[in-house]
Amino acid sequence: MLDAELSMREHVSGTAQSCFYHLRRLRSVRRQLGRDVTARLVSAFVLSLLDYCNVVLAGLPTATLAPLQRVLHAAARLVVDLQPRDHVSQALQELHWLPIDKRIDYKLCLMVHKASIGQAPTYIATC
């Protein structure tokens, strides 16, 4: 069990590093893009990485998911153009972005729902 948790921590750390890399690249051109284009690029480059295979992270402790939550906060700050010390809660609500643990729960519930109505891929539906 300890090896699995260590593996998940490494996965979360690698995902967070990749996301922060994309955020640094976007920050350098954010002023020229405008808010809508920035939001789309963040969604394409960062949120897609956060959401990719995040169902395997279901049930992990909050401390393990904390790096991904920091990525989400940094992404919201970039899109809304907040200062580092500004609260990000209102920005997350304005952007309609769920916290990481809720994103994982939502995706898991969606997969179960699709499996129950027969719209899931065959490798999920046959389990």
matplotlib code that plots the C-alpha trace (Angstrom):
import matplotlib.pyplot as plt

x = [0.0, 2.9, 4.4, 1.0, 0.7, 4.3, 3.6, 0.5, 2.6, 5.1, 2.4, 0.8, 4.1, 5.0, 1.6, 1.9, 5.4, 4.1, 1.1, 3.3, 5.6, 2.6, 1.4, 4.8, 4.8, 1.3, 2.1, 4.7, 2.1, -1.0, -1.1, -1.3, -4.0, -6.9, -8.9, -11.1, -8.1, -6.1, -8.9, -9.2, -5.4, -5.3, -8.2, -6.4, -3.0, -3.5, -7.0, -6.8, -3.6, -5.4, -8.4, -6.6, -6.9, -7.7, -10.2, -7.3, -6.7, -10.1, -9.8, -6.3, -5.7, -6.0, -2.3, -1.5, -3.8, -2.6, -0.1, -2.9, -5.0, -2.1, -2.0, -5.7, -5.3, -2.3, -4.3, -7.3, -4.9, -3.4, -6.8, -8.4, -5.1, -5.0, -2.0, -0.3, -1.8, -5.4, -8.0, -8.8, -12.2, -14.2, -12.2, -12.8, -16.5, -16.5, -14.7, -17.0, -14.0, -14.5, -11.8, -9.6, -11.3, -14.7, -13.4, -12.3, -15.7, -17.6, -15.6, -16.0, -19.8, -20.0, -18.2, -20.4, -23.5, -22.4, -21.6, -25.1, -26.9, -24.7, -22.7, -19.3, -16.5, -16.6, -13.6, -15.5, -19.0, -17.8, -16.2]
y = [0.0, 2.4, 1.9, 2.8, 6.0, 6.9, 6.2, 8.5, 11.3, 11.0, 11.2, 14.2, 15.9, 15.3, 16.5, 19.7, 20.4, 20.1, 22.3, 25.0, 24.9, 25.7, 28.4, 30.1, 30.0, 31.5, 34.2, 35.7, 36.4, 36.9, 40.7, 40.3, 37.6, 39.0, 37.1, 34.9, 33.6, 33.1, 31.1, 28.9, 28.3, 27.5, 25.1, 23.4, 23.2, 23.0, 21.9, 19.0, 17.8, 18.1, 16.1, 13.4, 10.1, 11.9, 9.2, 7.1, 9.9, 9.3, 8.7, 10.1, 12.4, 16.1, 16.5, 14.4, 16.4, 19.8, 20.4, 20.0, 22.4, 24.9, 24.6, 25.3, 28.4, 29.6, 29.1, 31.1, 33.9, 34.0, 34.1, 36.7, 38.6, 38.4, 39.3, 36.5, 37.4, 37.9, 35.4, 33.0, 31.6, 34.3, 33.7, 30.0, 30.6, 33.2, 30.7, 27.8, 25.7, 23.0, 22.3, 19.3, 16.8, 17.8, 17.5, 14.0, 13.1, 14.7, 12.7, 9.5, 10.0, 10.8, 7.6, 5.5, 7.1, 6.5, 2.9, 2.4, 3.8, 1.9, 4.8, 3.9, 2.3, -1.4, -1.9, 0.0, -1.4, -5.1, -4.7]
z = [0.0, 0.8, -2.7, -4.3, -2.3, -3.1, -6.8, -6.6, -5.0, -7.8, -10.4, -8.7, -8.4, -12.1, -13.2, -11.1, -12.5, -16.1, -15.3, -13.7, -16.8, -19.0, -16.7, -16.8, -20.6, -20.7, -18.1, -20.4, -23.1, -21.0, -21.5, -25.3, -25.2, -23.1, -20.6, -22.9, -24.9, -21.7, -20.2, -23.2, -23.3, -19.6, -20.1, -23.1, -21.6, -17.8, -16.9, -19.4, -17.6, -14.3, -15.5, -17.4, -15.6, -12.4, -11.4, -10.2, -7.6, -6.0, -2.2, -1.8, 1.2, 0.7, 1.4, -1.6, -3.8, -2.5, -5.4, -7.9, -6.0, -6.0, -9.8, -10.0, -7.9, -9.9, -13.1, -11.8, -10.7, -14.2, -16.0, -13.7, -13.3, -9.5, -7.3, -5.4, -2.1, -3.4, -2.5, -5.3, -4.1, -6.0, -9.1, -9.1, -8.7, -11.5, -13.8, -12.7, -11.8, -9.1, -6.5, -7.4, -5.0, -6.4, -10.0, -9.3, -7.6, -10.6, -13.2, -11.2, -10.8, -14.5, -15.4, -13.2, -14.6, -18.2, -17.3, -15.8, -18.9, -21.4, -22.8, -21.2, -23.2, -23.3, -21.1, -18.3, -19.0, -18.8, -15.3]

ax = plt.figure().add_subplot(projection="3d")
ax.plot(x, y, z, "-o")
ax.set_aspect("equal")
plt.show()
